[in-house]
Amino acid sequence: MDATVLIDAIVRQTTVLVAQLATAAGGRAPLTHVANQVFVDLVRELKDQGLGNKVIADMFGLALRTYHDKIRRLSESSTVRGRSLWEATLEFIQEKETVLQADVLHRFRNDDQATVRGVLTDLVESGMIFRSGRGTRTTYRAAKPEEYQLADRDQSGDGAANLVWVAVNRFGPATREAIGAAVRLDAAALDSALARAVSEGRASRVERGESVEYHTDRCIIPFGAPKGWEAAVFDHYQAVVTAICTKLRRGSTSAAADDSVGGSTYGFTVWKDHPYYDEVMGLLGRLRAEAVPLREKVSAFNEQHSAPEAGAIHVISYMGQTVLEPDNAGDEES
């Protein structure tokens, strides 16, 4: 099968997930940054695979010059360090509420002026700002909250703390920068969540030469945790993606009965008085009942014994189950 078909199908399923997350609990999360973030992340990952800019531009169907222009717009501003030019320009206009184009160009005079104009066009097309007037009287106004729906972001409470805890568990020992790249909280929220994880004993802060790394021995989001669902979704999705990517990196595209890396999906069709209804519906519970004591035994042993010098093997097992009722089965994506 053409890999493009598989990529399209995965992107489709990912957009379904993003749409559900954006509207969870009646929320309306802003999505204007998503396309830009996907582009930047894809470029970075493709470069990590050893591809050059010309090849990557071709993969996106962009002329090399257009590709470089877009990279510059989304890269760090020369005027405002630590922020992309896109983010910094939007923030400047939001602070001023209404501003002349000349004032924007002056504010970002250390950046390429054509690139700044390109960012302004992107922001207008995304609906984040509005443009009026022409020539030297061109004016930009930041969209008001009622003109695009903003979500309440819990970046400082339990949700962010659990998300960071999961990232430390999955990628640790890891630096603050590596954890931040995984969860993408703002700097203040990330520092607060890391400090909270350390102070509560959920993670450890270890200095290694000039760098600082965070690690944890375990990460358990208890059943019924009111702010744990974000971390649980992230953890489960990351586990699935990691298993698939690990298998692909090993050059394996088929499954074997004795695989230690991979996954299997089983479907059952039952009804209320089916003789195996309870057995099928209870499968997830039985798997959890087996996994929890196993994890506790492993953790107890590890507390008394150090890993060999060759290093420990980190095994990530995931399990999930979906029940499609007759009235909504047709609306689900499979």
C-alpha positions in Angstrom: 0.0 0.0 0.0 1.2 3.5 -0.8 2.5 5.2 2.4 0.6 8.3 1.4 -2.7 6.5 1.9 -1.7 5.4 5.4 -0.5 8.9 6.3 -3.8 10.4 5.1 -5.7 7.9 7.2 -3.6 8.6 10.3 -3.9 12.4 9.9 -7.7 12.0 9.5 -7.9 10.0 12.8 -5.6 12.5 14.5 -7.8 15.4 13.5 -10.8 13.5 14.9 -9.0 13.2 18.2 -7.9 16.9 18.2 -11.5 18.0 17.5 -12.8 15.9 20.4 -10.1 17.4 22.7 -10.8 20.9 21.6 -14.5 20.6 22.5 -14.2 18.4 25.6 -16.4 19.4 28.5 -18.0 22.1 26.5 -14.8 23.9 25.8 -13.7 25.6 22.6 -9.9 25.5 22.5 -8.1 27.8 20.1 -6.7 26.0 17.1 -5.1 28.8 15.1 -1.6 27.7 16.0 -2.1 24.0 15.2 -1.2 24.1 11.5 2.0 26.1 12.1 3.0 23.9 14.9 2.5 20.7 12.9 4.6 22.2 10.1 7.5 23.2 12.4 7.4 19.8 14.2 7.3 17.8 10.9 10.3 19.8 9.5 12.3 19.2 12.7 11.5 15.4 12.7 12.3 15.1 9.0 15.6 16.8 9.6 16.3 14.4 12.4 15.8 11.6 9.8 18.7 13.1 7.8 16.7 14.9 5.1 17.8 18.2 3.6 15.8 21.4 3.1 15.3 20.8 -0.6 13.9 17.4 -0.1 11.6 18.5 2.7 10.4 21.5 0.6 9.5 19.0 -2.2 7.7 16.8 0.3 5.5 19.7 1.2 5.0 20.7 -2.4 6.7 24.1 -1.8 9.3 25.9 -3.8 12.5 26.1 -1.8 12.2 29.9 -1.4 8.6 29.6 -0.2 9.7 26.9 2.2 12.5 29.1 3.6 10.2 32.1 3.9 7.7 30.0 6.0 10.5 28.7 8.2 11.7 32.2 8.9 8.1 33.3 9.8 7.8 30.5 12.3 11.3 30.6 13.7 12.6 32.7 16.5 12.3 36.4 16.1 15.6 38.4 15.9 13.8 41.2 17.8 12.1 39.2 20.6 14.3 36.3 21.6 12.7 33.0 22.7 9.5 33.6 20.7 8.7 32.8 17.1 8.2 35.9 14.9 4.5 34.8 14.4 3.9 34.6 18.2 5.8 37.8 18.9 3.9 39.8 16.2 0.5 38.6 17.4 1.4 39.4 21.0 2.5 42.9 20.0 -0.8 43.6 18.2 -2.9 42.2 21.0 -1.1 44.4 23.5 -1.7 47.5 21.3 -5.2 46.3 20.2 -5.0 48.6 17.1 -1.7 49.5 15.4 -0.4 50.8 12.1 1.6 48.5 9.9 4.5 51.0 10.1 4.6 50.6 13.8 4.7 46.8 13.5 7.5 47.0 11.0 9.4 49.4 13.3 8.9 47.1 16.3 10.4 44.2 14.4 13.0 46.2 12.5 15.7 43.6 13.3 13.7 41.0 11.4 13.4 40.7 7.6 10.7 43.1 6.7 9.2 40.9 3.9 9.0 38.1 6.4 7.2 40.4 8.9 4.7 41.3 6.2 4.2 37.6 5.5 3.4 37.0 9.2 0.8 39.8 9.1 -0.8 38.2 6.1 -0.8 34.8 7.9 -2.4 36.3 11.0 -5.1 38.0 9.0 -5.9 34.8 7.1 -6.1 32.9 10.3 -8.6 35.3 11.8 -6.4 36.3 14.7 -6.2 39.9 13.5 -8.2 42.2 11.1 -6.8 44.6 8.5 -8.2 47.9 7.3 -7.0 50.8 5.2 -4.3 50.8 2.5 -0.8 51.8 2.0 0.8 53.8 4.8 -2.6 53.9 6.6 -2.9 50.1 6.8 -4.1 49.3 10.3 -4.3 46.0 12.2 -6.6 45.2 15.0 -6.4 42.1 17.3 -9.5 39.9 17.3 -11.6 40.2 20.4 -12.4 37.2 22.6 -16.0 37.1 21.2 -14.6 37.0 17.7 -12.7 33.8 18.2 -13.4 31.4 21.0 -10.7 31.0 23.6 -10.5 28.0 26.0 -9.7 28.2 29.6 -6.2 26.7 29.9 -5.4 25.0 33.1 -1.6 25.4 32.7 -0.8 25.8 36.4 -3.0 23.2 38.2 -3.3 19.5 38.5 -3.8 19.0 34.7 -0.4 20.6 33.9 1.3 18.9 36.8 0.1 15.4 35.7 1.0 16.1 32.1 4.6 17.0 33.1 4.8 14.0 35.3 3.8 11.7 32.4 6.5 13.4 30.2 9.2 13.0 32.9 8.2 9.3 33.2 8.2 8.7 29.5 11.3 10.7 28.4 13.4 10.9 31.7 16.0 11.4 32.6 15.3 14.5 30.6 16.2 18.2 30.7 13.7 21.0 31.2 14.0 21.8 27.5 13.2 18.2 26.4 10.2 18.0 28.7 9.0 21.4 27.4 9.3 20.2 23.8 7.0 17.3 24.7 4.2 19.1 26.6 4.5 22.6 25.2 3.5 24.5 28.2 4.6 28.1 28.5 7.8 28.7 30.5 6.2 29.8 33.8 3.7 26.9 33.8 6.4 24.4 32.9 8.7 25.6 35.7 5.8 25.5 38.2 4.8 22.0 37.2 8.3 20.7 37.5 8.8 22.4 40.9 5.6 20.9 42.1 6.5 17.4 40.9 9.8 17.6 42.7 8.3 19.1 45.9 5.6 16.4 46.0 8.2 13.6 45.6 6.8 12.6 42.2 10.0 13.4 40.4 13.7 14.0 41.2 15.9 16.8 40.1 19.5 15.7 39.4 22.4 17.9 38.4 24.7 16.3 35.8 27.7 18.6 35.2 26.3 21.8 33.9 22.8 20.4 33.0 19.8 19.5 35.2 17.7 16.5 34.5 14.4 15.2 35.9 13.4 11.6 36.3 10.8 9.5 38.1 10.5 5.9 39.1 6.8 5.7 38.5 3.8 7.6 37.2 0.4 6.6 38.4 -2.7 8.7 37.7 -5.3 7.2 40.1 -8.8 6.2 38.9 -11.2 9.0 39.3 -8.6 11.8 39.4 -10.6 14.9 38.4 -7.7 16.5 36.5 -5.9 13.5 35.3 -7.7 12.8 32.0 -5.4 15.1 30.0 -2.3 13.3 31.2 -3.9 9.9 30.7 -4.8 10.7 27.1 -1.3 12.0 26.4 0.3 8.9 28.0 -1.9 6.4 26.1 -1.5 8.2 22.7 2.3 8.5 23.3 2.5 4.8 24.1 0.7 3.8 20.9 2.8 6.1 18.8 6.1 5.1 20.4 5.3 1.4 19.8 4.5 2.0 16.1 7.6 4.2 15.6 9.9 1.8 17.4 8.7 -1.1 15.2 9.1 1.0 12.0 12.6 2.1 13.0 13.5 -1.6 13.4 12.4 -2.1 9.8 9.6 -4.4 10.8 6.2 -4.2 9.0 4.7 -7.5 10.1 3.8 -9.1 13.4 4.9 -12.4 15.0 3.4 -14.3 17.9 6.5 -13.7 20.1 6.9 -10.0 19.4 8.0 -7.8 22.4 7.2 -4.6 20.4 3.9 -4.0 18.7 0.2 -4.2 19.3 -2.9 -6.2 18.5 -6.5 -5.2 18.1 -9.4 -7.7 18.8 -13.0 -7.0 18.0 -16.1 -8.8 19.5 -19.7 -8.5 18.5 -22.0 -9.3 21.4 -25.4 -8.3 22.9 -26.9 -8.1 26.3 -27.9 -11.8 26.7 -25.0 -13.1 24.8 -23.3 -16.0 26.7 -19.9 -14.2 26.5 -21.2 -10.6 27.1 -19.7 -10.3 30.6 -16.5 -11.9 29.6 -15.9 -9.5 26.7 -17.0 -6.4 28.6 -14.8 -7.3 31.5 -11.6 -7.8 29.4 -10.1 -4.4 30.1 -10.7 -4.8 33.8 -9.0 -8.2 33.8 -6.0 -6.8 32.0 -5.7 -4.0 34.5 -6.1 -6.4 37.4 -3.1 -8.3 36.1 -1.0 -5.3 35.2 -1.4 -3.4 38.5 0.1 -6.1 40.8 2.8 -6.8 38.3 3.8 -3.2 38.3 3.9 -3.1 42.1 6.1 -6.2 42.2 8.5 -4.7 39.7 8.6 -1.4 41.5 9.2 -3.1 44.9 12.1 -5.1 43.5 13.6 -2.1 41.8 13.6 -0.2 45.1 15.9 -2.8 46.6 18.1 -3.4 43.6 20.1 -1.2 41.2 19.9 -1.6 37.4 23.0 -3.1 35.8 25.6 -0.8 34.3 24.4 -1.7 30.8 21.2 0.1 31.7 17.6 -0.8 32.3 15.0 -1.8 29.6 11.9 0.4 29.7 8.8 -1.6 28.7 5.7 0.4 27.9 2.5 -1.6 27.7 -0.8 0.0 26.8 -4.4 -1.3 26.7 -7.6 0.2 25.7 -11.2 -0.8 25.0 -14.1 0.9 23.2 -17.8 0.0 23.3 -19.9 1.2 20.4 -23.6 1.2 21.2 -26.1 0.6 18.4 -27.3 4.2 18.3 -23.9 5.8 17.9 -21.9 3.1 16.2 -22.4 4.7 12.8 -20.9 8.0 14.0 -17.6 6.6 15.2 -14.4 6.7 13.3 -12.6 3.3 13.2 
